[in-house]
């Protein structure tokens, strides 16, 4: 994940899933899991741009694994964005 201050209201989130993750069906499934995980994880920091980069392990982690990892990442992003 890449995070940076945007200076704008709200949070913008981008997703990238490369061919290393799998074929088109697998990549689209991982993108859907990422979007849903972002939707269910509450309270993203305001004024931050995030780019979520899926690794090859995301295809085997499943939705629950992605959601857990995203929650952990959010815990690390909050203090970093509050300092900036």
C-alpha positions, 0 to 999 in steps of 0.5 A: 500500500502507498499512502500520502496526504492529498490536501483534499476533503475525503479519502481517495483509494486506487487499486492495482492487481497485476498479472502476477496475481493470476488470470483475468478471473482471479484478478477481478475477484481480488479487485472485488474483495479489495473494494468490499474490504475497503467498504466494510473497514470503517473510518479511513483517515480524511485527506489521504490518497491510498493505492492498494497493491495486491500481491500474488498471495491475495488470490489464496488469502480470500476475502477474510485474509484481505479484510484482516490485512487491510485492518492492520494496514489502516492501523499503521496508516493512521499514525503516519498520516496524523504526523504529516 
